[in-house]
């Protein structure tokens, strides 16, 4: 039996264990509460940061952006001024010749590479600002982001609509296709959103203006790159035109990066996700140019920049996918030729374009006419066509005599002589006719040449 002292000590141990568990539980709850408070504070700080446009759009504040855009504007102004001085409007598109040596060391090429990288950064900035506008404008018109997916069109629609959603159909005539305008107008009248405050709408308007500025700067960069493509990539420009070559080069990040892309990936380079929003593809692409928007996926179907090549637009719709694969393979070859600097005259690109044109003309040629063959004789046995000594001997042994040939010969409009052989009637044909010059047809003696083996047997027996 345990003593009273042992029982008392055991109770003290149990009490100490319970107190320790309660202290640990309380400390853990305090830590969890502190963590939740810190997370709430960080979320509030993050929301405050995202509430300002400057915290989201940082590209236009960078010195590299301003430096490249200044150099691009100056280069385009110099080209225009030279064109006006010379009195030739086409001279504005002619770039100055590249310096000798490697293409990578030329300052114009370095500026083009910087423009390509800047174009990619502008696309990223456009998506960030687009998300900022959607978050801010969603309380007023939440359905608009599912109807207009292009960031530039989305910003233009918001600037046109403003706070008055009832006049959507009258103010969006020149921005969207008719079918899309109808959907937006009907949805605007039945939306569940509420009007934004003045300060919130001013932030949205500033973000929309920033998207339009970025889009204009990207157009300017692409115009500059396009004007210099005939010198940097003459073969690729001769194959797919300079504007498509500039888009491919900007999307790839440079001429060297474009030369490393395989032909199977060139067909989808620059393609965007296709949104139909309940109506046909013809309605969604209506109003867009031959090349589509610079910042959206309004190119033909789900294809990339190569689908804007004039050679594809001239082809029949059934042959365009096939021609697109051929054109992508030729474009990959032309980009590698330009990257290595093998043909600065652009003759290789012209030759590749002529090959694509010849293939397209070959595919469009009608099939050759089928030759009409006579029908075979029904139930006719296939004759063995043999030749040589064995066939000659066979003909000599079993060939027709002159009597058989004359009996098988029948003259026209003359009655032949016949005789009855039992129930069978046999005609004489031309036998005994006066036209033969003979009174009687004599069967000639057929000479048959014996074989060597038969001759030996005949000699032995003799």
C-alpha positions as CSV (number, residue, x, y, z in Angstrom):
1,X,0.0,0.0,0.0
2,X,1.1,3.5,-0.8
3,X,1.6,5.9,2.0
4,X,-0.1,9.3,2.4
5,X,3.1,11.1,1.4
6,X,3.4,9.2,-1.9
7,X,-0.2,10.0,-2.8
8,X,0.3,13.7,-2.1
9,X,3.4,13.8,-4.3
10,X,1.6,12.1,-7.2
11,X,-1.2,14.7,-6.9
12,X,1.4,17.5,-7.0
13,X,2.9,16.0,-10.2
14,X,-0.5,15.9,-11.9
15,X,-1.2,19.5,-11.0
16,X,2.2,20.6,-12.4
17,X,1.6,18.8,-15.7
18,X,-1.9,20.4,-16.2
19,X,-0.5,23.8,-15.5
20,X,2.3,23.3,-18.0
21,X,-0.2,22.2,-20.7
22,X,-2.4,25.2,-20.1
23,X,0.6,27.6,-20.3
24,X,1.7,26.0,-23.6
25,X,-1.8,26.2,-25.0
26,X,-2.1,29.9,-24.1
27,X,1.3,30.7,-25.6
28,X,0.3,28.9,-28.9
29,X,-3.0,30.8,-29.1
30,X,-1.1,34.1,-28.5
31,X,1.3,33.2,-31.4
32,X,-1.6,32.4,-33.7
33,X,-3.3,35.7,-32.8
34,X,-0.1,37.6,-33.4
35,X,0.4,35.8,-36.8
36,X,-3.2,36.7,-37.9
37,X,-2.7,40.3,-36.9
38,X,0.6,40.4,-38.9
39,X,-1.0,38.9,-41.9
40,X,-3.9,41.3,-41.8
41,X,-1.5,44.2,-41.5
42,X,0.5,42.9,-44.5
43,X,-2.7,42.5,-46.5
44,X,-3.8,46.0,-45.7
45,X,-0.3,47.3,-46.7
46,X,-0.4,45.3,-49.9
47,X,-3.9,46.6,-50.8
48,X,-2.7,50.2,-50.1
49,X,0.3,49.6,-52.4
50,X,-1.9,48.3,-55.2
51,X,-4.4,51.1,-54.7
52,X,-1.9,53.5,-56.4
53,X,-1.1,53.3,-60.1
54,X,2.6,54.2,-59.5
55,X,3.1,51.1,-57.5
56,X,1.8,48.9,-60.3
57,X,3.1,50.7,-63.4
58,X,6.8,51.2,-63.0
59,X,8.1,50.9,-66.6
60,X,7.4,54.4,-67.7
61,X,9.4,55.7,-64.7
62,X,12.6,53.8,-65.7
63,X,15.5,55.6,-67.4
64,X,15.9,52.8,-69.9
65,X,12.4,53.3,-71.2
66,X,12.7,57.1,-71.6
67,X,16.2,56.8,-73.2
68,X,15.0,54.3,-75.8
69,X,11.9,56.2,-76.6
70,X,13.8,59.4,-77.0
71,X,16.3,57.8,-79.4
72,X,13.5,56.3,-81.4
73,X,11.6,59.6,-81.7
74,X,14.8,61.4,-82.7
75,X,15.6,58.7,-85.4
76,X,12.2,58.9,-86.9
77,X,12.2,62.7,-86.9
78,X,15.6,62.7,-88.7
79,X,14.2,60.3,-91.3
80,X,11.2,62.5,-91.9
81,X,13.2,65.7,-92.1
82,X,15.5,64.2,-94.6
83,X,12.6,63.1,-96.6
84,X,11.1,66.5,-96.6
85,X,14.4,68.1,-97.6
86,X,14.9,65.7,-100.5
87,X,11.2,66.0,-101.5
88,X,10.7,62.2,-101.6
89,X,8.2,60.8,-99.3
90,X,9.5,57.3,-99.7
91,X,12.9,58.3,-98.4
92,X,11.4,58.5,-94.9
93,X,11.3,54.7,-94.7
94,X,14.8,54.2,-96.0
95,X,17.2,53.6,-93.0
96,X,20.9,54.6,-93.0
97,X,23.3,51.8,-94.0
98,X,24.7,49.7,-91.2
99,X,28.3,50.1,-90.2
100,X,30.8,47.5,-91.5
101,X,31.9,44.5,-89.4
102,X,29.7,42.3,-87.2
103,X,26.0,43.1,-87.1
104,X,26.0,42.8,-83.3
105,X,28.5,45.7,-82.9
106,X,26.4,48.2,-84.9
107,X,24.7,50.8,-82.8
108,X,21.5,50.6,-84.9
109,X,21.3,46.9,-84.3
110,X,21.9,47.5,-80.5
111,X,19.0,50.0,-80.5
112,X,16.8,47.5,-82.4
113,X,17.6,44.8,-79.7
114,X,16.7,47.3,-77.0
115,X,13.5,48.1,-78.8
116,X,12.6,44.4,-79.0
117,X,13.1,44.0,-75.3
118,X,11.2,47.2,-74.6
119,X,8.3,45.9,-76.7
120,X,8.1,42.7,-74.5
121,X,8.3,44.8,-71.4
122,X,5.4,47.0,-72.7
123,X,3.3,44.0,-73.2
124,X,3.9,42.9,-69.6
125,X,3.2,46.4,-68.3
126,X,-0.1,46.5,-70.3
127,X,-1.3,43.3,-68.7
128,X,-0.5,44.6,-65.2
129,X,-2.3,47.9,-65.8
130,X,-5.2,46.0,-67.3
131,X,-5.6,43.9,-64.2
132,X,-5.4,47.1,-62.1
133,X,-8.2,48.7,-64.2
134,X,-10.4,45.5,-63.9
135,X,-10.1,45.4,-60.1
136,X,-11.0,49.1,-59.8
137,X,-13.8,49.2,-62.4
138,X,-15.4,45.9,-61.5
139,X,-17.8,47.3,-58.9
140,X,-19.4,49.6,-61.5
141,X,-19.5,47.2,-64.6
142,X,-18.4,43.7,-63.6
143,X,-19.6,42.1,-66.9
144,X,-17.4,44.3,-69.2
145,X,-14.2,42.4,-68.6
146,X,-15.8,39.2,-69.9
147,X,-17.1,41.0,-73.0
148,X,-14.0,43.0,-74.0
149,X,-10.8,41.1,-73.6
150,X,-8.4,43.4,-75.5
151,X,-6.7,45.7,-72.9
152,X,-6.6,48.7,-75.3
153,X,-10.2,48.3,-76.3
154,X,-11.2,47.8,-72.7
155,X,-9.5,51.1,-71.7
156,X,-11.1,53.0,-74.6
157,X,-14.6,51.7,-73.8
158,X,-14.2,52.8,-70.1
159,X,-13.1,56.3,-71.2
160,X,-16.0,56.5,-73.6
161,X,-18.6,55.2,-71.2
162,X,-17.5,57.0,-68.1
163,X,-20.2,56.9,-65.4
164,X,-23.1,56.9,-68.0
165,X,-23.7,53.3,-69.0
166,X,-27.1,54.1,-70.7
167,X,-25.5,55.6,-73.8
168,X,-23.2,52.7,-74.6
169,X,-24.6,52.0,-78.0
170,X,-24.2,55.6,-79.2
171,X,-20.6,56.2,-78.0
172,X,-19.1,52.9,-79.0
173,X,-19.8,52.9,-82.8
174,X,-16.2,53.3,-83.9
175,X,-14.6,51.2,-81.2
176,X,-16.1,47.7,-81.4
177,X,-17.8,45.5,-84.0
178,X,-21.6,45.9,-84.2
179,X,-22.4,42.5,-82.6
180,X,-20.1,43.3,-79.7
181,X,-21.6,46.8,-79.3
182,X,-25.1,45.3,-79.0
183,X,-24.0,42.8,-76.3
184,X,-22.2,45.5,-74.3
185,X,-25.2,47.9,-74.6
186,X,-27.7,45.4,-73.4
187,X,-25.5,44.2,-70.6
188,X,-24.9,47.8,-69.5
189,X,-28.6,48.4,-69.0
190,X,-29.0,45.3,-66.8
191,X,-25.8,45.4,-64.9
192,X,-25.8,44.9,-61.1
193,X,-22.8,47.3,-60.5
194,X,-22.9,50.6,-58.8
195,X,-21.3,53.9,-59.7
196,X,-17.8,54.5,-58.6
197,X,-16.7,57.4,-56.4
198,X,-15.0,60.3,-58.0
199,X,-11.5,59.6,-56.7
200,X,-11.8,55.9,-57.7
201,X,-12.9,56.8,-61.3
202,X,-10.0,59.3,-61.6
203,X,-7.6,56.5,-60.8
204,X,-9.3,54.3,-63.4
205,X,-9.1,57.1,-66.0
206,X,-5.4,57.7,-65.3
207,X,-4.7,53.9,-65.8
208,X,-6.7,53.9,-69.1
209,X,-4.8,56.9,-70.4
210,X,-1.5,55.1,-69.4
211,X,-2.6,52.0,-71.4
212,X,-3.2,54.2,-74.5
213,X,0.2,55.9,-74.0
214,X,1.9,52.5,-73.7
215,X,0.1,51.3,-76.8
216,X,1.1,54.4,-78.8
217,X,4.8,54.0,-77.7
218,X,4.7,50.4,-78.8
219,X,3.4,51.4,-82.2
220,X,6.2,53.9,-82.4
221,X,8.8,51.3,-81.5
222,X,7.4,48.8,-84.1
223,X,7.4,51.5,-86.8
224,X,11.1,52.2,-86.0
225,X,12.0,48.5,-86.1
226,X,10.0,48.0,-89.3
227,X,11.8,50.9,-91.0
228,X,15.2,49.3,-90.2
229,X,14.3,45.7,-90.9
230,X,15.4,45.9,-94.6
231,X,18.9,46.5,-93.4
232,X,19.0,44.2,-90.3
233,X,17.0,41.3,-91.8
234,X,16.8,41.8,-95.6
235,X,16.0,38.1,-96.4
236,X,13.2,37.8,-93.8
237,X,11.8,41.1,-94.9
238,X,11.8,40.0,-98.6
239,X,10.0,36.8,-97.6
240,X,7.3,38.0,-95.2
241,X,7.4,41.8,-95.6
242,X,9.1,44.2,-93.2
243,X,6.2,44.7,-90.9
244,X,5.6,41.0,-90.2
245,X,9.4,40.5,-89.8
246,X,9.5,43.4,-87.2
247,X,6.7,41.8,-85.2
248,X,8.4,38.4,-85.3
249,X,11.7,39.9,-84.2
250,X,10.0,41.9,-81.4
251,X,8.2,38.9,-80.1
252,X,11.3,36.7,-80.2
253,X,13.5,39.3,-78.5
254,X,16.1,39.9,-81.3
255,X,17.3,38.4,-84.6
256,X,19.6,35.9,-82.9
257,X,16.8,34.7,-80.7
258,X,14.5,34.4,-83.7
259,X,17.0,32.3,-85.6
260,X,17.0,29.8,-82.8
261,X,13.3,29.2,-82.8
262,X,12.2,26.1,-84.8
263,X,9.8,26.4,-87.7
264,X,7.0,24.6,-85.8
265,X,6.9,27.4,-83.2
266,X,7.1,30.2,-85.7
267,X,3.5,29.5,-86.8
268,X,2.1,30.3,-83.4
269,X,4.6,33.1,-82.4
270,X,2.5,36.1,-81.4
271,X,-0.8,34.3,-81.2
272,X,-3.3,35.0,-78.4
273,X,-6.2,33.2,-76.9
274,X,-9.3,33.5,-79.1
275,X,-12.4,34.8,-77.4
276,X,-15.7,34.6,-79.2
277,X,-18.1,35.7,-76.4
278,X,-21.1,34.0,-78.0
279,X,-20.8,35.3,-81.6
280,X,-19.0,34.2,-84.7
281,X,-15.4,34.7,-85.5
282,X,-16.3,37.1,-88.4
283,X,-18.0,39.4,-85.9
284,X,-15.1,39.4,-83.5
285,X,-12.5,40.1,-86.1
286,X,-14.6,42.7,-87.9
287,X,-13.1,46.2,-87.8
288,X,-9.5,44.9,-87.2
289,X,-7.0,45.6,-89.9
290,X,-5.0,43.2,-92.0
291,X,-2.5,42.8,-89.2
292,X,-4.9,43.1,-86.3
293,X,-4.2,45.1,-83.1
294,X,-0.7,45.4,-81.8
295,X,-1.5,44.5,-78.3
296,X,-4.3,41.9,-78.8
297,X,-4.9,38.6,-80.2
298,X,-7.1,39.8,-83.1
299,X,-5.0,38.1,-85.7
300,X,-6.7,35.7,-88.0
301,X,-8.0,32.9,-85.9
302,X,-5.5,31.5,-83.4
303,X,-2.5,32.0,-85.7
304,X,0.5,34.2,-85.0
305,X,2.1,37.0,-86.8
306,X,2.9,34.9,-89.9
307,X,-0.8,34.7,-90.7
308,X,-0.7,38.4,-91.6
309,X,1.7,37.8,-94.4
310,X,0.2,39.0,-97.8
311,X,1.2,35.7,-99.4
312,X,-1.2,33.9,-97.1
313,X,-4.1,36.3,-97.7
314,X,-3.8,35.7,-101.4
315,X,-4.1,31.9,-101.0
316,X,-7.4,30.0,-100.9
317,X,-8.7,29.3,-97.4
318,X,-8.3,25.6,-97.9
319,X,-4.6,25.9,-98.7
320,X,-3.7,28.4,-96.0
321,X,-2.8,26.0,-93.2
322,X,-0.5,24.1,-95.6
323,X,1.1,27.2,-97.0
324,X,1.6,28.5,-93.4
325,X,3.7,25.5,-92.5
326,X,5.8,26.0,-95.7
327,X,6.1,29.7,-95.0
328,X,7.3,29.1,-91.4
329,X,10.0,26.7,-92.6
330,X,11.2,29.3,-95.1
331,X,11.1,32.1,-92.5
332,X,13.2,30.0,-90.2
333,X,15.8,29.6,-92.9
334,X,15.7,33.3,-93.8
335,X,16.2,34.3,-90.2
336,X,19.3,32.1,-89.9
337,X,20.7,33.5,-93.1
338,X,20.2,37.1,-91.8
339,X,21.7,36.2,-88.3
340,X,24.8,34.8,-89.9
341,X,25.1,37.7,-92.4
342,X,25.6,35.5,-95.4
343,X,23.3,37.4,-97.9
344,X,22.9,41.1,-97.1
345,X,21.4,41.7,-100.6
346,X,18.2,39.8,-99.7
347,X,18.3,37.6,-102.8
348,X,17.9,34.4,-100.7
349,X,14.6,35.8,-99.2
350,X,13.3,36.6,-102.7
351,X,14.2,33.1,-103.9
352,X,12.4,31.5,-100.9
353,X,9.4,33.7,-101.6
354,X,9.4,32.5,-105.2
355,X,9.5,28.9,-104.1
356,X,6.4,29.5,-101.9
357,X,4.6,31.1,-104.8
358,X,5.5,28.2,-107.1
359,X,4.3,25.7,-104.6
360,X,1.0,27.6,-104.2
361,X,0.5,27.7,-108.0
362,X,1.3,24.0,-108.3
363,X,-1.3,23.1,-105.6
364,X,-3.9,25.1,-107.5
365,X,-3.3,23.4,-110.9
366,X,-6.2,21.1,-112.0
367,X,-5.4,17.4,-111.9
368,X,-4.5,15.7,-115.2
369,X,-7.3,14.4,-117.3
370,X,-7.9,10.7,-117.1
371,X,-7.3,8.7,-120.3
372,X,-10.3,6.6,-121.5
373,X,-9.3,3.0,-121.8
374,X,-11.3,0.4,-123.8
375,X,-13.1,-2.2,-121.8
376,X,-11.5,-5.6,-121.8
377,X,-13.1,-8.5,-123.6
378,X,-15.4,-10.3,-121.2
379,X,-14.3,-13.7,-120.0
380,X,-11.1,-13.4,-122.1
381,X,-8.2,-15.6,-121.1
382,X,-4.9,-14.0,-120.7
383,X,-2.7,-15.1,-123.6
384,X,0.9,-16.0,-122.8
385,X,3.2,-13.8,-124.8
386,X,6.3,-15.8,-125.2
387,X,9.0,-15.7,-127.8
388,X,12.1,-17.6,-128.8
389,X,13.0,-21.0,-130.3
390,X,10.3,-22.9,-128.3
391,X,7.5,-20.7,-129.6
392,X,8.7,-20.9,-133.2
393,X,8.7,-24.7,-133.0
394,X,5.2,-24.6,-131.5
395,X,3.9,-22.5,-134.3
396,X,5.6,-24.7,-136.9
397,X,4.0,-27.8,-135.4
398,X,0.5,-26.5,-134.7
399,X,0.2,-23.6,-137.1
400,X,-2.6,-23.2,-139.7
401,X,-2.0,-24.6,-143.2
402,X,-2.9,-22.8,-146.3
403,X,-6.0,-25.0,-146.7
404,X,-7.3,-23.9,-143.2
405,X,-6.5,-20.3,-144.0
406,X,-8.5,-20.4,-147.2
407,X,-11.4,-22.2,-145.5
408,X,-11.5,-19.5,-142.9
409,X,-11.5,-16.7,-145.4
410,X,-15.0,-15.5,-146.4
411,X,-15.6,-12.9,-149.2
412,X,-18.2,-10.2,-148.9
413,X,-21.5,-10.5,-150.8
414,X,-20.7,-14.0,-152.1
415,X,-22.3,-17.2,-151.1
416,X,-19.9,-19.8,-149.9
417,X,-20.2,-23.5,-150.7
418,X,-21.2,-25.7,-147.8
419,X,-21.7,-29.4,-147.1
420,X,-23.5,-31.2,-144.3
421,X,-21.4,-33.3,-141.9
422,X,-24.2,-35.0,-140.0
423,X,-26.0,-32.2,-138.3
424,X,-23.2,-29.7,-138.6
425,X,-22.8,-27.4,-141.6
426,X,-19.2,-26.7,-142.7
427,X,-18.4,-23.9,-145.1
428,X,-15.6,-24.0,-147.7
429,X,-14.8,-20.4,-147.5
430,X,-12.4,-19.4,-150.3
431,X,-11.5,-23.0,-151.2
432,X,-11.9,-23.6,-154.9
433,X,-12.6,-20.0,-155.9
434,X,-11.5,-18.8,-159.3
435,X,-10.0,-15.7,-157.7
436,X,-7.3,-17.9,-156.2
437,X,-6.0,-18.8,-159.7
438,X,-6.1,-22.5,-158.8
439,X,-8.5,-25.2,-159.6
440,X,-7.7,-27.1,-156.5
441,X,-6.1,-26.0,-153.3
442,X,-3.2,-28.2,-152.6
443,X,-2.0,-28.6,-149.0
444,X,1.6,-27.9,-148.9
445,X,4.0,-30.1,-147.1
446,X,5.0,-28.6,-143.8
447,X,8.6,-29.0,-142.9
448,X,9.4,-29.6,-139.3
449,X,12.9,-29.4,-138.1
450,X,13.9,-32.1,-135.7
451,X,15.6,-31.4,-132.5
452,X,19.2,-32.5,-131.9
453,X,18.1,-35.1,-129.5
454,X,15.5,-36.5,-132.1
455,X,18.1,-36.4,-134.8
456,X,20.5,-38.5,-132.7
457,X,17.8,-41.0,-131.9
458,X,17.0,-41.2,-135.7
459,X,20.6,-41.9,-136.5
460,X,20.9,-44.5,-133.9
461,X,17.7,-46.3,-135.0
462,X,18.9,-46.0,-138.7
